[in-house]
Amino acid sequence: MPQIELKQAEQADHQLIVNLMQFYNYDFSEWVPLSFAEDGFFAIRPKLEYLSSPTTIPLLILVDAKIAGFVIVDDEVHAAGAQHNIG
């Protein structure tokens, strides 16, 4: 059975998460029209400051000690009564 782990990302991991966001945007583009920037990557807002915010908790998903994805928990809620957001 695969070993699944959530690991809080350190600042050194933040660029890795930004890179993984390209795949997230690719998958998301099936439902929402997203366009490429001139460099061929999806145009995403700068995230390094956001990932360093004290109200943001970036997590890496590891499967058998290898990077499989990420999760970001923050306080940018969009539903009444919610305290946290997964974004």
PDB file with SEQRES, HELIX, SHEET and CRYST1 records, atoms N, CA, C and O in Angstrom:
SEQRES   1 A   87  MET PRO GLN ILE GLU LEU LYS GLN ALA GLU GLN ALA ASP          
SEQRES   2 A   87  HIS GLN LEU ILE VAL ASN LEU MET GLN PHE TYR ASN TYR          
SEQRES   3 A   87  ASP PHE SER GLU TRP VAL PRO LEU SER PHE ALA GLU ASP          
SEQRES   4 A   87  GLY PHE PHE ALA ILE ARG PRO LYS LEU GLU TYR LEU SER          
SEQRES   5 A   87  SER PRO THR THR ILE PRO LEU LEU ILE LEU VAL ASP ALA          
SEQRES   6 A   87  LYS ILE ALA GLY PHE VAL ILE VAL ASP ASP GLU VAL HIS          
SEQRES   7 A   87  ALA ALA GLY ALA GLN HIS ASN ILE GLY                          
HELIX    1 AA1 GLN A   11  ASP A   13  5                                   3    
HELIX    2 AA2 HIS A   14  PHE A   28  1                                  15    
HELIX    3 AA3 LEU A   48  SER A   52  1                                   5    
SHEET    1 AA1 4 ILE A   4  GLN A   8  0                                        
SHEET    2 AA1 4 ILE A  57  VAL A  63 -1                                        
SHEET    3 AA1 4 LYS A  66  ASP A  74 -1                                        
SHEET    4 AA1 4 ASN A  85  ILE A  86 -1                                        
CRYST1    1.000    1.000    1.000  90.00  90.00  90.00 P 1           1          
ATOM      1  N   MET A   1       0.847  -1.171   0.000  1.00  0.00           N  
ATOM      2  CA  MET A   1       0.000   0.000   0.000  1.00  0.00           C  
ATOM      3  C   MET A   1       0.901   1.246   0.000  1.00  0.00           C  
ATOM      4  O   MET A   1       1.880   1.295   0.744  1.00  0.00           O  
ATOM      5  N   PRO A   2       0.578   2.253  -0.829  1.00  0.00           N  
ATOM      6  CA  PRO A   2       1.404   3.465  -0.887  1.00  0.00           C  
ATOM      7  C   PRO A   2       1.378   4.231   0.429  1.00  0.00           C  
ATOM      8  O   PRO A   2       0.358   4.289   1.116  1.00  0.00           O  
ATOM      9  N   GLN A   3       2.501   4.805   0.758  1.00  0.00           N  
ATOM     10  CA  GLN A   3       2.636   5.659   1.943  1.00  0.00           C  
ATOM     11  C   GLN A   3       2.324   7.095   1.527  1.00  0.00           C  
ATOM     12  O   GLN A   3       3.074   7.685   0.750  1.00  0.00           O  
ATOM     13  N   ILE A   4       1.225   7.667   2.034  1.00  0.00           N  
ATOM     14  CA  ILE A   4       0.816   9.023   1.690  1.00  0.00           C  
ATOM     15  C   ILE A   4       1.104   9.929   2.878  1.00  0.00           C  
ATOM     16  O   ILE A   4       0.785   9.597   4.020  1.00  0.00           O  
ATOM     17  N   GLU A   5       1.708  11.072   2.595  1.00  0.00           N  
ATOM     18  CA  GLU A   5       2.124  11.984   3.662  1.00  0.00           C  
ATOM     19  C   GLU A   5       1.854  13.428   3.244  1.00  0.00           C  
ATOM     20  O   GLU A   5       2.045  13.789   2.083  1.00  0.00           O  
ATOM     21  N   LEU A   6       1.414  14.246   4.186  1.00  0.00           N  
ATOM     22  CA  LEU A   6       1.334  15.692   4.007  1.00  0.00           C  
ATOM     23  C   LEU A   6       2.491  16.303   4.778  1.00  0.00           C  
ATOM     24  O   LEU A   6       2.675  16.028   5.963  1.00  0.00           O  
ATOM     25  N   LYS A   7       3.265  17.132   4.098  1.00  0.00           N  
ATOM     26  CA  LYS A   7       4.424  17.758   4.717  1.00  0.00           C  
ATOM     27  C   LYS A   7       4.297  19.262   4.546  1.00  0.00           C  
ATOM     28  O   LYS A   7       4.117  19.749   3.431  1.00  0.00           O  
ATOM     29  N   GLN A   8       4.391  20.000   5.644  1.00  0.00           N  
ATOM     30  CA  GLN A   8       4.329  21.455   5.516  1.00  0.00           C  
ATOM     31  C   GLN A   8       5.526  21.924   4.703  1.00  0.00           C  
ATOM     32  O   GLN A   8       6.672  21.592   5.007  1.00  0.00           O  
ATOM     33  N   ALA A   9       5.241  22.698   3.669  1.00  0.00           N  
ATOM     34  CA  ALA A   9       6.302  23.177   2.780  1.00  0.00           C  
ATOM     35  C   ALA A   9       7.114  24.257   3.485  1.00  0.00           C  
ATOM     36  O   ALA A   9       6.578  25.089   4.216  1.00  0.00           O  
ATOM     37  N   GLU A  10       8.393  24.219   3.250  1.00  0.00           N  
ATOM     38  CA  GLU A  10       9.284  25.261   3.745  1.00  0.00           C  
ATOM     39  C   GLU A  10       9.444  26.303   2.647  1.00  0.00           C  
ATOM     40  O   GLU A  10       9.039  26.079   1.506  1.00  0.00           O  
ATOM     41  N   GLN A  11      10.027  27.425   2.988  1.00  0.00           N  
ATOM     42  CA  GLN A  11      10.189  28.486   1.992  1.00  0.00           C  
ATOM     43  C   GLN A  11      10.966  27.982   0.774  1.00  0.00           C  
ATOM     44  O   GLN A  11      10.693  28.407  -0.349  1.00  0.00           O  
ATOM     45  N   ALA A  12      11.909  27.101   0.979  1.00  0.00           N  
ATOM     46  CA  ALA A  12      12.678  26.549  -0.142  1.00  0.00           C  
ATOM     47  C   ALA A  12      11.810  25.734  -1.100  1.00  0.00           C  
ATOM     48  O   ALA A  12      12.206  25.507  -2.244  1.00  0.00           O  
ATOM     49  N   ASP A  13      10.625  25.286  -0.648  1.00  0.00           N  
ATOM     50  CA  ASP A  13       9.705  24.500  -1.481  1.00  0.00           C  
ATOM     51  C   ASP A  13       8.716  25.364  -2.260  1.00  0.00           C  
ATOM     52  O   ASP A  13       7.997  24.847  -3.116  1.00  0.00           O  
ATOM     53  N   HIS A  14       8.665  26.666  -1.983  1.00  0.00           N  
ATOM     54  CA  HIS A  14       7.626  27.512  -2.576  1.00  0.00           C  
ATOM     55  C   HIS A  14       7.704  27.571  -4.099  1.00  0.00           C  
ATOM     56  O   HIS A  14       6.665  27.547  -4.758  1.00  0.00           O  
ATOM     57  N   GLN A  15       8.883  27.645  -4.669  1.00  0.00           N  
ATOM     58  CA  GLN A  15       8.985  27.673  -6.131  1.00  0.00           C  
ATOM     59  C   GLN A  15       8.509  26.348  -6.723  1.00  0.00           C  
ATOM     60  O   GLN A  15       7.915  26.332  -7.801  1.00  0.00           O  
ATOM     61  N   LEU A  16       8.761  25.252  -6.039  1.00  0.00           N  
ATOM     62  CA  LEU A  16       8.254  23.946  -6.468  1.00  0.00           C  
ATOM     63  C   LEU A  16       6.729  23.970  -6.559  1.00  0.00           C  
ATOM     64  O   LEU A  16       6.157  23.467  -7.526  1.00  0.00           O  
ATOM     65  N   ILE A  17       6.072  24.552  -5.559  1.00  0.00           N  
ATOM     66  CA  ILE A  17       4.610  24.634  -5.572  1.00  0.00           C  
ATOM     67  C   ILE A  17       4.132  25.505  -6.735  1.00  0.00           C  
ATOM     68  O   ILE A  17       3.169  25.158  -7.419  1.00  0.00           O  
ATOM     69  N   VAL A  18       4.803  26.629  -6.954  1.00  0.00           N  
ATOM     70  CA  VAL A  18       4.442  27.489  -8.089  1.00  0.00           C  
ATOM     71  C   VAL A  18       4.574  26.704  -9.395  1.00  0.00           C  
ATOM     72  O   VAL A  18       3.727  26.833 -10.279  1.00  0.00           O  
ATOM     73  N   ASN A  19       5.617  25.900  -9.525  1.00  0.00           N  
ATOM     74  CA  ASN A  19       5.792  25.076 -10.723  1.00  0.00           C  
ATOM     75  C   ASN A  19       4.655  24.055 -10.854  1.00  0.00           C  
ATOM     76  O   ASN A  19       4.124  23.849 -11.946  1.00  0.00           O  
ATOM     77  N   LEU A  20       4.286  23.423  -9.743  1.00  0.00           N  
ATOM     78  CA  LEU A  20       3.193  22.444  -9.784  1.00  0.00           C  
ATOM     79  C   LEU A  20       1.863  23.092 -10.144  1.00  0.00           C  
ATOM     80  O   LEU A  20       0.979  22.431 -10.689  1.00  0.00           O  
ATOM     81  N   MET A  21       1.712  24.373  -9.847  1.00  0.00           N  
ATOM     82  CA  MET A  21       0.478  25.080 -10.193  1.00  0.00           C  
ATOM     83  C   MET A  21       0.237  25.093 -11.702  1.00  0.00           C  
ATOM     84  O   MET A  21      -0.908  25.209 -12.138  1.00  0.00           O  
ATOM     85  N   GLN A  22       1.279  24.977 -12.492  1.00  0.00           N  
ATOM     86  CA  GLN A  22       1.101  24.911 -13.941  1.00  0.00           C  
ATOM     87  C   GLN A  22       0.262  23.684 -14.321  1.00  0.00           C  
ATOM     88  O   GLN A  22      -0.604  23.769 -15.193  1.00  0.00           O  
ATOM     89  N   PHE A  23       0.519  22.549 -13.668  1.00  0.00           N  
ATOM     90  CA  PHE A  23      -0.257  21.340 -13.949  1.00  0.00           C  
ATOM     91  C   PHE A  23      -1.696  21.488 -13.459  1.00  0.00           C  
ATOM     92  O   PHE A  23      -2.631  21.038 -14.121  1.00  0.00           O  
ATOM     93  N   TYR A  24      -1.870  22.122 -12.292  1.00  0.00           N  
ATOM     94  CA  TYR A  24      -3.205  22.400 -11.768  1.00  0.00           C  
ATOM     95  C   TYR A  24      -3.978  23.249 -12.775  1.00  0.00           C  
ATOM     96  O   TYR A  24      -5.137  22.959 -13.074  1.00  0.00           O  
ATOM     97  N   ASN A  25      -3.339  24.296 -13.299  1.00  0.00           N  
ATOM     98  CA  ASN A  25      -4.007  25.151 -14.282  1.00  0.00           C  
ATOM     99  C   ASN A  25      -4.315  24.392 -15.563  1.00  0.00           C  
ATOM    100  O   ASN A  25      -5.362  24.609 -16.173  1.00  0.00           O  
ATOM    101  N   TYR A  26      -3.430  23.517 -15.974  1.00  0.00           N  
ATOM    102  CA  TYR A  26      -3.693  22.703 -17.163  1.00  0.00           C  
ATOM    103  C   TYR A  26      -4.958  21.867 -16.965  1.00  0.00           C  
ATOM    104  O   TYR A  26      -5.836  21.848 -17.828  1.00  0.00           O  
ATOM    105  N   ASP A  27      -5.047  21.180 -15.832  1.00  0.00           N  
ATOM    106  CA  ASP A  27      -6.236  20.375 -15.563  1.00  0.00           C  
ATOM    107  C   ASP A  27      -7.488  21.241 -15.465  1.00  0.00           C  
ATOM    108  O   ASP A  27      -8.543  20.876 -15.982  1.00  0.00           O  
ATOM    109  N   PHE A  28      -7.368  22.390 -14.798  1.00  0.00           N  
ATOM    110  CA  PHE A  28      -8.499  23.290 -14.595  1.00  0.00           C  
ATOM    111  C   PHE A  28      -8.968  23.900 -15.914  1.00  0.00           C  
ATOM    112  O   PHE A  28     -10.134  24.275 -16.039  1.00  0.00           O  
ATOM    113  N   SER A  29      -8.072  24.005 -16.901  1.00  0.00           N  
ATOM    114  CA  SER A  29      -8.428  24.637 -18.179  1.00  0.00           C  
ATOM    115  C   SER A  29      -9.468  23.839 -18.964  1.00  0.00           C  
ATOM    116  O   SER A  29     -10.014  24.336 -19.948  1.00  0.00           O  
ATOM    117  N   GLU A  30      -9.741  22.624 -18.542  1.00  0.00           N  
ATOM    118  CA  GLU A  30     -10.803  21.838 -19.176  1.00  0.00           C  
ATOM    119  C   GLU A  30     -12.178  22.473 -18.920  1.00  0.00           C  
ATOM    120  O   GLU A  30     -13.095  22.324 -19.728  1.00  0.00           O  
ATOM    121  N   TRP A  31     -12.311  23.175 -17.803  1.00  0.00           N  
ATOM    122  CA  TRP A  31     -13.597  23.762 -17.424  1.00  0.00           C  
ATOM    123  C   TRP A  31     -13.623  25.282 -17.520  1.00  0.00           C  
ATOM    124  O   TRP A  31     -14.690  25.872 -17.686  1.00  0.00           O  
ATOM    125  N   VAL A  32     -12.474  25.914 -17.419  1.00  0.00           N  
ATOM    126  CA  VAL A  32     -12.397  27.376 -17.435  1.00  0.00           C  
ATOM    127  C   VAL A  32     -11.391  27.782 -18.504  1.00  0.00           C  
ATOM    128  O   VAL A  32     -10.284  27.243 -18.531  1.00  0.00           O  
ATOM    129  N   PRO A  33     -11.743  28.714 -19.382  1.00  0.00           N  
ATOM    130  CA  PRO A  33     -10.778  29.119 -20.419  1.00  0.00           C  
ATOM    131  C   PRO A  33      -9.587  29.867 -19.810  1.00  0.00           C  
ATOM    132  O   PRO A  33      -9.736  30.975 -19.294  1.00  0.00           O  
ATOM    133  N   LEU A  34      -8.444  29.268 -19.874  1.00  0.00           N  
ATOM    134  CA  LEU A  34      -7.203  29.882 -19.404  1.00  0.00           C  
ATOM    135  C   LEU A  34      -6.265  30.025 -20.595  1.00  0.00           C  
ATOM    136  O   LEU A  34      -6.258  29.180 -21.490  1.00  0.00           O  
ATOM    137  N   SER A  35      -5.487  31.074 -20.605  1.00  0.00           N  
ATOM    138  CA  SER A  35      -4.584  31.281 -21.739  1.00  0.00           C  
ATOM    139  C   SER A  35      -3.131  31.258 -21.269  1.00  0.00           C  
ATOM    140  O   SER A  35      -2.821  31.413 -20.088  1.00  0.00           O  
ATOM    141  N   PHE A  36      -2.271  31.059 -22.243  1.00  0.00           N  
ATOM    142  CA  PHE A  36      -0.841  31.024 -21.968  1.00  0.00           C  
ATOM    143  C   PHE A  36      -0.260  32.436 -22.022  1.00  0.00           C  
ATOM    144  O   PHE A  36      -0.739  33.300 -22.757  1.00  0.00           O  
ATOM    145  N   ALA A  37       0.775  32.642 -21.231  1.00  0.00           N  
ATOM    146  CA  ALA A  37       1.555  33.874 -21.330  1.00  0.00           C  
ATOM    147  C   ALA A  37       2.501  33.728 -22.525  1.00  0.00           C  
ATOM    148  O   ALA A  37       2.565  32.666 -23.145  1.00  0.00           O  
ATOM    149  N   GLU A  38       3.221  34.779 -22.840  1.00  0.00           N  
ATOM    150  CA  GLU A  38       4.121  34.736 -24.002  1.00  0.00           C  
ATOM    151  C   GLU A  38       5.251  33.723 -23.848  1.00  0.00           C  
ATOM    152  O   GLU A  38       5.838  33.295 -24.842  1.00  0.00           O  
ATOM    153  N   ASP A  39       5.563  33.335 -22.607  1.00  0.00           N  
ATOM    154  CA  ASP A  39       6.637  32.368 -22.388  1.00  0.00           C  
ATOM    155  C   ASP A  39       6.152  30.920 -22.494  1.00  0.00           C  
ATOM    156  O   ASP A  39       6.935  29.987 -22.315  1.00  0.00           O  
ATOM    157  N   GLY A  40       4.839  30.730 -22.789  1.00  0.00           N  
ATOM    158  CA  GLY A  40       4.306  29.390 -22.961  1.00  0.00           C  
ATOM    159  C   GLY A  40       3.772  28.762 -21.682  1.00  0.00           C  
ATOM    160  O   GLY A  40       3.256  27.645 -21.719  1.00  0.00           O  
ATOM    161  N   PHE A  41       3.884  29.450 -20.559  1.00  0.00           N  
ATOM    162  CA  PHE A  41       3.323  28.972 -19.303  1.00  0.00           C  
ATOM    163  C   PHE A  41       1.968  29.633 -19.072  1.00  0.00           C  
ATOM    164  O   PHE A  41       1.682  30.689 -19.636  1.00  0.00           O  
ATOM    165  N   PHE A  42       1.138  29.010 -18.242  1.00  0.00           N  
ATOM    166  CA  PHE A  42      -0.097  29.652 -17.848  1.00  0.00           C  
ATOM    167  C   PHE A  42       0.257  30.894 -17.040  1.00  0.00           C  
ATOM    168  O   PHE A  42       1.153  30.869 -16.197  1.00  0.00           O  
ATOM    169  N   ALA A  43      -0.449  31.964 -17.306  1.00  0.00           N  
ATOM    170  CA  ALA A  43      -0.226  33.210 -16.578  1.00  0.00           C  
ATOM    171  C   ALA A  43      -0.922  33.100 -15.218  1.00  0.00           C  
ATOM    172  O   ALA A  43      -2.151  33.071 -15.148  1.00  0.00           O  
ATOM    173  N   ILE A  44      -0.147  33.041 -14.158  1.00  0.00           N  
ATOM    174  CA  ILE A  44      -0.717  32.998 -12.819  1.00  0.00           C  
ATOM    175  C   ILE A  44      -0.178  34.172 -12.018  1.00  0.00           C  
ATOM    176  O   ILE A  44       0.933  34.650 -12.248  1.00  0.00           O  
ATOM    177  N   ARG A  45      -0.993  34.621 -11.074  1.00  0.00           N  
ATOM    178  CA  ARG A  45      -0.541  35.711 -10.218  1.00  0.00           C  
ATOM    179  C   ARG A  45       0.705  35.265  -9.455  1.00  0.00           C  
ATOM    180  O   ARG A  45       0.843  34.086  -9.126  1.00  0.00           O  
ATOM    181  N   PRO A  46       1.607  36.195  -9.176  1.00  0.00           N  
ATOM    182  CA  PRO A  46       2.779  35.830  -8.352  1.00  0.00           C  
ATOM    183  C   PRO A  46       2.319  35.243  -7.019  1.00  0.00           C  
ATOM    184  O   PRO A  46       1.433  35.792  -6.364  1.00  0.00           O  
ATOM    185  N   LYS A  47       2.919  34.141  -6.629  1.00  0.00           N  
ATOM    186  CA  LYS A  47       2.463  33.418  -5.441  1.00  0.00           C  
ATOM    187  C   LYS A  47       3.496  33.343  -4.321  1.00  0.00           C  
ATOM    188  O   LYS A  47       3.153  32.919  -3.217  1.00  0.00           O  
ATOM    189  N   LEU A  48       4.734  33.734  -4.557  1.00  0.00           N  
ATOM    190  CA  LEU A  48       5.754  33.530  -3.534  1.00  0.00           C  
ATOM    191  C   LEU A  48       5.441  34.319  -2.260  1.00  0.00           C  
ATOM    192  O   LEU A  48       5.649  33.807  -1.160  1.00  0.00           O  
ATOM    193  N   GLU A  49       4.946  35.554  -2.386  1.00  0.00           N  
ATOM    194  CA  GLU A  49       4.587  36.335  -1.196  1.00  0.00           C  
ATOM    195  C   GLU A  49       3.378  35.707  -0.494  1.00  0.00           C  
ATOM    196  O   GLU A  49       3.342  35.613   0.733  1.00  0.00           O  
ATOM    197  N   TYR A  50       2.393  35.280  -1.285  1.00  0.00           N  
ATOM    198  CA  TYR A  50       1.206  34.616  -0.738  1.00  0.00           C  
ATOM    199  C   TYR A  50       1.597  33.363   0.042  1.00  0.00           C  
ATOM    200  O   TYR A  50       1.082  33.132   1.136  1.00  0.00           O  
ATOM    201  N   LEU A  51       2.495  32.558  -0.503  1.00  0.00           N  
ATOM    202  CA  LEU A  51       2.906  31.323   0.160  1.00  0.00           C  
ATOM    203  C   LEU A  51       3.659  31.587   1.452  1.00  0.00           C  
ATOM    204  O   LEU A  51       3.681  30.733   2.338  1.00  0.00           O  
ATOM    205  N   SER A  52       4.277  32.756   1.575  1.00  0.00           N  
ATOM    206  CA  SER A  52       5.034  33.111   2.776  1.00  0.00           C  
ATOM    207  C   SER A  52       4.172  33.793   3.840  1.00  0.00           C  
ATOM    208  O   SER A  52       4.647  34.056   4.945  1.00  0.00           O  
ATOM    209  N   SER A  53       2.916  34.079   3.517  1.00  0.00           N  
ATOM    210  CA  SER A  53       2.024  34.764   4.452  1.00  0.00           C  
ATOM    211  C   SER A  53       1.788  33.896   5.692  1.00  0.00           C  
ATOM    212  O   SER A  53       1.668  32.676   5.579  1.00  0.00           O  
ATOM    213  N   PRO A  54       1.721  34.515   6.868  1.00  0.00           N  
ATOM    214  CA  PRO A  54       1.460  33.728   8.085  1.00  0.00           C  
ATOM    215  C   PRO A  54       0.075  33.089   8.115  1.00  0.00           C  
ATOM    216  O   PRO A  54      -0.161  32.178   8.908  1.00  0.00           O  
ATOM    217  N   THR A  55      -0.849  33.550   7.263  1.00  0.00           N  
ATOM    218  CA  THR A  55      -2.195  32.965   7.222  1.00  0.00           C  
ATOM    219  C   THR A  55      -2.331  31.909   6.127  1.00  0.00           C  
ATOM    220  O   THR A  55      -3.428  31.410   5.878  1.00  0.00           O  
ATOM    221  N   THR A  56      -1.237  31.574   5.484  1.00  0.00           N  
ATOM    222  CA  THR A  56      -1.231  30.571   4.409  1.00  0.00           C  
ATOM    223  C   THR A  56      -0.394  29.374   4.850  1.00  0.00           C  
ATOM    224  O   THR A  56       0.722  29.535   5.344  1.00  0.00           O  
ATOM    225  N   ILE A  57      -0.939  28.177   4.668  1.00  0.00           N  
ATOM    226  CA  ILE A  57      -0.219  26.951   5.018  1.00  0.00           C  
ATOM    227  C   ILE A  57      -0.061  26.104   3.756  1.00  0.00           C  
ATOM    228  O   ILE A  57      -0.982  25.379   3.380  1.00  0.00           O  
ATOM    229  N   PRO A  58       1.104  26.190   3.096  1.00  0.00           N  
ATOM    230  CA  PRO A  58       1.333  25.346   1.923  1.00  0.00           C  
ATOM    231  C   PRO A  58       1.812  23.953   2.359  1.00  0.00           C  
ATOM    232  O   PRO A  58       2.691  23.822   3.211  1.00  0.00           O  
ATOM    233  N   LEU A  59       1.226  22.942   1.769  1.00  0.00           N  
ATOM    234  CA  LEU A  59       1.565  21.560   2.093  1.00  0.00           C  
ATOM    235  C   LEU A  59       1.945  20.812   0.819  1.00  0.00           C  
ATOM    236  O   LEU A  59       1.349  21.016  -0.238  1.00  0.00           O  
ATOM    237  N   LEU A  60       2.930  19.958   0.936  1.00  0.00           N  
ATOM    238  CA  LEU A  60       3.287  19.057  -0.165  1.00  0.00           C  
ATOM    239  C   LEU A  60       2.651  17.703   0.102  1.00  0.00           C  
ATOM    240  O   LEU A  60       2.625  17.228   1.238  1.00  0.00           O  
ATOM    241  N   ILE A  61       2.141  17.089  -0.951  1.00  0.00           N  
ATOM    242  CA  ILE A  61       1.620  15.732  -0.861  1.00  0.00           C  
ATOM    243  C   ILE A  61       2.713  14.803  -1.373  1.00  0.00           C  
ATOM    244  O   ILE A  61       3.184  14.944  -2.502  1.00  0.00           O  
ATOM    245  N   LEU A  62       3.109  13.857  -0.536  1.00  0.00           N  
ATOM    246  CA  LEU A  62       4.138  12.889  -0.904  1.00  0.00           C  
ATOM    247  C   LEU A  62       3.517  11.492  -0.954  1.00  0.00           C  
ATOM    248  O   LEU A  62       2.738  11.117  -0.078  1.00  0.00           O  
ATOM    249  N   VAL A  63       3.864  10.746  -1.969  1.00  0.00           N  
ATOM    250  CA  VAL A  63       3.467   9.344  -2.070  1.00  0.00           C  
ATOM    251  C   VAL A  63       4.752   8.552  -2.182  1.00  0.00           C  
ATOM    252  O   VAL A  63       5.541   8.740  -3.108  1.00  0.00           O  
ATOM    253  N   ASP A  64       4.946   7.676  -1.238  1.00  0.00           N  
ATOM    254  CA  ASP A  64       6.192   6.905  -1.154  1.00  0.00           C  
ATOM    255  C   ASP A  64       7.408   7.827  -1.204  1.00  0.00           C  
ATOM    256  O   ASP A  64       8.387   7.554  -1.898  1.00  0.00           O  
ATOM    257  N   ALA A  65       7.322   8.932  -0.450  1.00  0.00           N  
ATOM    258  CA  ALA A  65       8.397   9.920  -0.285  1.00  0.00           C  
ATOM    259  C   ALA A  65       8.700  10.708  -1.556  1.00  0.00           C  
ATOM    260  O   ALA A  65       9.721  11.393  -1.620  1.00  0.00           O  
ATOM    261  N   LYS A  66       7.830  10.626  -2.577  1.00  0.00           N  
ATOM    262  CA  LYS A  66       8.014  11.385  -3.815  1.00  0.00           C  
ATOM    263  C   LYS A  66       6.893  12.407  -3.949  1.00  0.00           C  
ATOM    264  O   LYS A  66       5.756  12.139  -3.562  1.00  0.00           O  
ATOM    265  N   ILE A  67       7.206  13.555  -4.485  1.00  0.00           N  
ATOM    266  CA  ILE A  67       6.229  14.628  -4.632  1.00  0.00           C  
ATOM    267  C   ILE A  67       5.108  14.188  -5.569  1.00  0.00           C  
ATOM    268  O   ILE A  67       5.357  13.729  -6.683  1.00  0.00           O  
ATOM    269  N   ALA A  68       3.864  14.337  -5.094  1.00  0.00           N  
ATOM    270  CA  ALA A  68       2.699  13.962  -5.895  1.00  0.00           C  
ATOM    271  C   ALA A  68       1.746  15.132  -6.091  1.00  0.00           C  
ATOM    272  O   ALA A  68       0.854  15.061  -6.937  1.00  0.00           O  
ATOM    273  N   GLY A  69       1.915  16.206  -5.329  1.00  0.00           N  
ATOM    274  CA  GLY A  69       1.022  17.342  -5.463  1.00  0.00           C  
ATOM    275  C   GLY A  69       1.175  18.299  -4.300  1.00  0.00           C  
ATOM    276  O   GLY A  69       2.144  18.243  -3.543  1.00  0.00           O  
ATOM    277  N   PHE A  70       0.192  19.181  -4.175  1.00  0.00           N  
ATOM    278  CA  PHE A  70       0.234  20.181  -3.106  1.00  0.00           C  
ATOM    279  C   PHE A  70      -1.178  20.549  -2.691  1.00  0.00           C  
ATOM    280  O   PHE A  70      -2.141  20.311  -3.420  1.00  0.00           O  
ATOM    281  N   VAL A  71      -1.283  21.131  -1.514  1.00  0.00           N  
ATOM    282  CA  VAL A  71      -2.521  21.688  -0.985  1.00  0.00           C  
ATOM    283  C   VAL A  71      -2.135  22.991  -0.308  1.00  0.00           C  
ATOM    284  O   VAL A  71      -1.096  23.077   0.346  1.00  0.00           O  
ATOM    285  N   ILE A  72      -2.981  24.008  -0.469  1.00  0.00           N  
ATOM    286  CA  ILE A  72      -2.741  25.276   0.215  1.00  0.00           C  
ATOM    287  C   ILE A  72      -3.974  25.591   1.046  1.00  0.00           C  
ATOM    288  O   ILE A  72      -5.086  25.646   0.521  1.00  0.00           O  
ATOM    289  N   VAL A  73      -3.778  25.796   2.339  1.00  0.00           N  
ATOM    290  CA  VAL A  73      -4.849  26.181   3.251  1.00  0.00           C  
ATOM    291  C   VAL A  73      -4.610  27.640   3.619  1.00  0.00           C  
ATOM    292  O   VAL A  73      -3.503  28.020   4.002  1.00  0.00           O  
ATOM    293  N   ASP A  74      -5.664  28.460   3.500  1.00  0.00           N  
ATOM    294  CA  ASP A  74      -5.526  29.871   3.865  1.00  0.00           C  
ATOM    295  C   ASP A  74      -6.817  30.362   4.500  1.00  0.00           C  
ATOM    296  O   ASP A  74      -7.749  29.585   4.708  1.00  0.00           O  
ATOM    297  N   ASP A  75      -6.870  31.654   4.808  1.00  0.00           N  
ATOM    298  CA  ASP A  75      -8.063  32.217   5.429  1.00  0.00           C  
ATOM    299  C   ASP A  75      -8.887  33.061   4.460  1.00  0.00           C  
ATOM    300  O   ASP A  75      -9.712  33.867   4.891  1.00  0.00           O  
ATOM    301  N   GLU A  76      -8.672  32.885   3.157  1.00  0.00           N  
ATOM    302  CA  GLU A  76      -9.439  33.613   2.138  1.00  0.00           C  
ATOM    303  C   GLU A  76     -10.738  32.876   1.857  1.00  0.00           C  
ATOM    304  O   GLU A  76     -10.926  32.308   0.781  1.00  0.00           O  
ATOM    305  N   VAL A  77     -11.634  32.892   2.843  1.00  0.00           N  
ATOM    306  CA  VAL A  77     -12.870  32.108   2.757  1.00  0.00           C  
ATOM    307  C   VAL A  77     -13.873  32.750   1.804  1.00  0.00           C  
ATOM    308  O   VAL A  77     -13.900  33.968   1.624  1.00  0.00           O  
ATOM    309  N   HIS A  78     -14.696  31.893   1.200  1.00  0.00           N  
ATOM    310  CA  HIS A  78     -15.696  32.335   0.237  1.00  0.00           C  
ATOM    311  C   HIS A  78     -17.098  31.873   0.630  1.00  0.00           C  
ATOM    312  O   HIS A  78     -18.062  32.123  -0.093  1.00  0.00           O  
ATOM    313  N   ALA A  79     -17.206  31.209   1.760  1.00  0.00           N  
ATOM    314  CA  ALA A  79     -18.502  30.710   2.219  1.00  0.00           C  
ATOM    315  C   ALA A  79     -18.753  31.211   3.643  1.00  0.00           C  
ATOM    316  O   ALA A  79     -17.861  31.186   4.492  1.00  0.00           O  
ATOM    317  N   ALA A  80     -19.952  31.654   3.880  1.00  0.00           N  
ATOM    318  CA  ALA A  80     -20.306  32.146   5.206  1.00  0.00           C  
ATOM    319  C   ALA A  80     -20.053  31.083   6.260  1.00  0.00           C  
ATOM    320  O   ALA A  80     -20.421  29.923   6.080  1.00  0.00           O  
ATOM    321  N   GLY A  81     -19.434  31.473   7.347  1.00  0.00           N  
ATOM    322  CA  GLY A  81     -19.164  30.561   8.444  1.00  0.00           C  
ATOM    323  C   GLY A  81     -17.873  29.768   8.314  1.00  0.00           C  
ATOM    324  O   GLY A  81     -17.441  29.141   9.281  1.00  0.00           O  
ATOM    325  N   ALA A  82     -17.252  29.782   7.148  1.00  0.00           N  
ATOM    326  CA  ALA A  82     -16.012  29.025   6.966  1.00  0.00           C  
ATOM    327  C   ALA A  82     -14.852  29.775   7.625  1.00  0.00           C  
ATOM    328  O   ALA A  82     -14.819  31.006   7.636  1.00  0.00           O  
ATOM    329  N   GLN A  83     -13.916  29.024   8.166  1.00  0.00           N  
ATOM    330  CA  GLN A  83     -12.730  29.625   8.781  1.00  0.00           C  
ATOM    331  C   GLN A  83     -11.487  29.459   7.929  1.00  0.00           C  
ATOM    332  O   GLN A  83     -10.532  30.226   8.047  1.00  0.00           O  
ATOM    333  N   HIS A  84     -11.509  28.451   7.068  1.00  0.00           N  
ATOM    334  CA  HIS A  84     -10.352  28.171   6.222  1.00  0.00           C  
ATOM    335  C   HIS A  84     -10.803  27.892   4.798  1.00  0.00           C  
ATOM    336  O   HIS A  84     -11.965  27.569   4.550  1.00  0.00           O  
ATOM    337  N   ASN A  85      -9.880  28.021   3.880  1.00  0.00           N  
ATOM    338  CA  ASN A  85     -10.111  27.787   2.469  1.00  0.00           C  
ATOM    339  C   ASN A  85      -9.003  26.877   1.959  1.00  0.00           C  
ATOM    340  O   ASN A  85      -7.842  27.031   2.338  1.00  0.00           O  
ATOM    341  N   ILE A  86      -9.356  25.950   1.117  1.00  0.00           N  
ATOM    342  CA  ILE A  86      -8.336  25.160   0.417  1.00  0.00           C  
ATOM    343  C   ILE A  86      -8.287  25.708  -0.991  1.00  0.00           C  
ATOM    344  O   ILE A  86      -9.258  25.627  -1.742  1.00  0.00           O  
ATOM    345  N   GLY A  87      -7.129  26.274  -1.340  1.00  0.00           N  
ATOM    346  CA  GLY A  87      -7.027  26.923  -2.638  1.00  0.00           C  
ATOM    347  C   GLY A  87      -5.745  26.627  -3.325  1.00  0.00           C  
ATOM    348  O   GLY A  87      -5.514  27.108  -4.434  1.00  0.00           O  
TER     349      GLY A  87                                                      
END                                                                             
